[in-house]
Each structure stands twice: as structure tokens, then as C-alpha cells.
């Protein structure tokens, strides 16, 4: 059983910054991919960024240059540093971990960017 707990969401003005954290616990393989996804009202869940256990990263075009994903291997924790936030970044952000065909999600944290 794997549990993911997100923290760091909130309300911020456009142009501001937030840092999300995701702590994973339980049993999983050392080779894995942690990621962040988001879902805005009325829209499908979409990829924001991923980082593998080897450190390779992948970003959605809409966040490149503004968001940075990282992870602490020892603690199996991922972080999403979000800078230059825009109103269109408003969504529920979900942490994710994938390995060997398994796929786990956190409960989500709300990020609201006001104009």
C-alpha cells in the first residue's frame, strides 16, 4: 500500500509563487516516476511535470520555464516549485507515483491564482 500526502497549496496573486510537496510512504520499487498533475473545473486531468528516480524531468509546455519539479530520493518526496503563476494555473494539483504498472494518487491540493 502506497500513500501520497500533498501540501503547500493555497491562494496566491498572479505573478506569485507557491511550492507544493508530496511525501510518499509504503512499499514501492526504487525505480519509479513521481509526478504532478492538475485538474481545473470542467476540464480533464492533465500532466504538469514528472521526475524519475534517475532525475530525468518532463514538463507540460504550459509550465516550462515557470515550474520546477524535484525530488528527495532519501525521503521519497517530490516538490513542485511554481513561479510566475497565472490565473489559468488555478486547479486541484495531484501527486502521482508510478512503478511496475502500479499507479497511485494523492488526494489533491487546491491552488488558486487570483488576478
C-alpha positions as CSV (number, residue, x, y, z in Angstrom):
1,X,0.0,0.0,0.0
2,X,1.3,3.4,-1.0
3,X,0.1,6.7,0.4
4,X,0.8,10.1,-1.0
5,X,0.3,13.3,1.0
6,X,0.3,16.7,-0.7
7,X,0.8,20.0,1.0
8,X,1.6,23.6,0.0
9,X,-1.5,24.7,-1.9
10,X,-3.3,27.9,-1.3
11,X,-4.3,31.3,-2.7
12,X,-1.8,33.5,-4.4
13,X,-1.9,36.5,-6.7
14,X,-0.9,36.3,-10.3
15,X,2.8,36.6,-10.6
16,X,3.4,35.0,-7.3
17,X,4.9,31.7,-6.2
18,X,3.9,28.5,-4.4
19,X,5.8,25.3,-3.5
20,X,3.9,22.0,-3.4
21,X,5.3,19.0,-1.6
22,X,4.3,15.3,-1.9
23,X,5.5,12.7,0.7
24,X,5.2,9.1,-0.3
25,X,5.1,6.2,2.2
26,X,4.6,2.5,1.9
27,X,6.2,-0.1,-0.3
28,X,7.4,0.6,-3.8
29,X,10.2,0.0,-6.2
30,X,13.2,2.2,-6.2
31,X,12.8,2.7,-9.9
32,X,9.7,4.9,-10.2
33,X,8.4,8.1,-11.6
34,X,6.9,10.8,-9.4
35,X,4.7,13.5,-11.0
36,X,2.3,16.3,-10.6
37,X,-1.0,16.6,-12.5
38,X,-3.8,19.1,-12.3
39,X,-7.5,19.3,-12.9
40,X,-9.3,22.6,-13.4
41,X,-13.1,22.8,-13.1
42,X,-14.8,21.3,-16.2
43,X,-11.5,20.1,-17.6
44,X,-9.7,16.7,-17.8
45,X,-6.7,16.0,-15.5
46,X,-3.5,16.9,-17.2
47,X,0.2,16.3,-16.8
48,X,2.2,19.2,-15.2
49,X,5.6,17.6,-14.6
50,X,7.3,14.3,-13.8
51,X,10.7,13.3,-12.4
52,X,12.1,9.9,-12.5
53,X,14.2,8.2,-9.8
54,X,17.1,8.8,-12.1
55,X,16.4,12.5,-12.1
56,X,15.1,13.0,-15.6
57,X,12.3,15.5,-15.9
58,X,9.4,16.2,-18.2
59,X,7.2,19.3,-18.3
60,X,4.0,20.4,-19.9
61,X,4.6,23.1,-22.5
62,X,2.3,25.5,-20.5
63,X,4.6,25.4,-17.4
64,X,8.1,25.2,-19.0
65,X,10.3,27.9,-17.6
66,X,8.0,28.7,-14.7
67,X,7.6,25.4,-12.8
68,X,10.4,23.2,-11.5
69,X,10.0,19.6,-10.3
70,X,12.5,18.0,-8.0
71,X,12.7,15.1,-5.6
72,X,14.5,14.0,-2.5
73,X,15.4,10.3,-3.0
74,X,16.1,9.5,0.6
75,X,12.6,10.7,1.7
76,X,10.7,9.8,-1.5
77,X,9.3,13.3,-1.6
78,X,8.7,15.4,-4.7
79,X,8.4,19.1,-4.9
80,X,6.8,21.4,-7.4
81,X,8.1,25.0,-7.3
82,X,5.7,27.2,-9.2
83,X,6.8,30.7,-10.1
84,X,5.1,33.4,-12.2
85,X,1.8,31.9,-11.6
86,X,-1.1,32.7,-13.9
87,X,-4.8,32.6,-13.3
88,X,-5.0,29.7,-15.7
89,X,-2.9,27.7,-13.3
90,X,-5.8,27.5,-10.9
91,X,-6.7,23.8,-10.4
92,X,-6.5,21.0,-7.9
93,X,-3.0,19.6,-8.1
94,X,-2.5,15.8,-7.6
95,X,0.7,14.0,-6.7
96,X,1.3,10.7,-8.5
97,X,3.8,7.8,-8.4
98,X,4.2,5.1,-11.0
99,X,6.2,1.9,-10.9
100,X,6.0,-1.6,-12.4
101,X,2.4,-1.0,-13.7
102,X,1.2,0.4,-10.4
103,X,-0.2,3.9,-10.3
104,X,-1.0,5.8,-7.1
105,X,-2.6,9.3,-6.5
106,X,-2.7,11.7,-3.7
107,X,-6.0,13.4,-2.6
108,X,-5.1,16.7,-4.2
109,X,-4.4,20.2,-3.1
110,X,-6.1,23.3,-4.3
111,X,-4.1,26.1,-6.0
112,X,-6.0,29.3,-6.7
113,X,-4.4,32.2,-8.6
114,X,-6.2,35.5,-8.4
115,X,-5.9,38.3,-10.9
